[in-house]
Amino acid sequence: MFSNIGVPGLILILVVALVIFGPNKLPEIGRAFGKSIREFKRATEGIADDIKEEIKEDLIEAKKDQINLKK
């Protein structure tokens, strides 16, 4: 995601954020951003786990059906 920005781009973004929000607000904004990223990762992990569980159940069911068809 940030691989194309580079160091000069990051410095520019930091300077612009410093000018817009001021030095007192930057730690608050950083914490809020970090918290949002963590919540997003947890949500995506939860969704991925649900999908994996559904696939696992479908595979088990398909194997049972395959065994029943062989009989």
C-alpha positions in Angstrom: 0.0 0.0 0.0 2.7 2.5 1.0 5.4 1.0 -1.1 5.2 3.6 -3.8 5.3 6.7 -1.5 8.9 6.5 -0.4 10.7 8.6 2.3 10.3 12.0 0.7 6.5 11.4 0.3 6.2 10.3 3.9 8.1 13.4 5.1 5.8 15.6 3.0 2.7 13.9 4.4 4.0 14.4 8.0 4.8 18.1 7.4 1.4 18.7 5.9 -0.3 16.9 8.8 1.8 18.9 11.3 0.8 22.2 9.7 -2.9 21.2 9.4 -3.4 19.6 12.9 -0.6 21.0 14.9 1.8 19.2 17.2 -0.7 18.7 20.0 -3.2 16.8 17.9 -0.9 14.5 16.0 -0.5 11.9 18.8 -4.3 11.7 19.2 -4.7 11.3 15.4 -2.0 8.6 15.3 -3.6 6.6 18.1 -7.0 6.8 16.5 -5.5 5.7 13.1 -3.7 2.8 14.8 -6.9 1.8 16.6 -8.9 1.9 13.4 -6.3 -0.3 11.6 -6.4 -2.8 14.4 -10.2 -3.0 14.4 -10.1 -3.4 10.6 -7.6 -6.3 10.8 -9.7 -8.0 13.5 -12.8 -7.7 11.4 -11.1 -9.1 8.3 -9.6 -11.9 10.3 -13.0 -12.7 11.7 -14.5 -12.8 8.2 -11.7 -15.0 6.9 -12.1 -17.4 9.8 -15.9 -17.6 9.1 -15.3 -18.3 5.4 -12.7 -21.0 6.2 -15.1 -22.6 8.7 -17.9 -22.7 6.1 -15.6 -24.2 3.5 -14.4 -26.8 6.0 -18.0 -27.7 6.8 -18.9 -27.9 3.0 -15.9 -30.2 2.4 -16.9 -32.5 5.2 -20.4 -32.6 3.9 -19.2 -33.3 0.4 -17.0 -36.2 1.6 -20.0 -37.7 3.4 -22.1 -37.4 0.2 -19.3 -39.0 -1.8 -19.1 -41.9 0.6 -22.9 -42.3 0.5 -22.9 -42.4 -3.3 -20.3 -45.1 -3.3 -22.5 -47.4 -1.3 
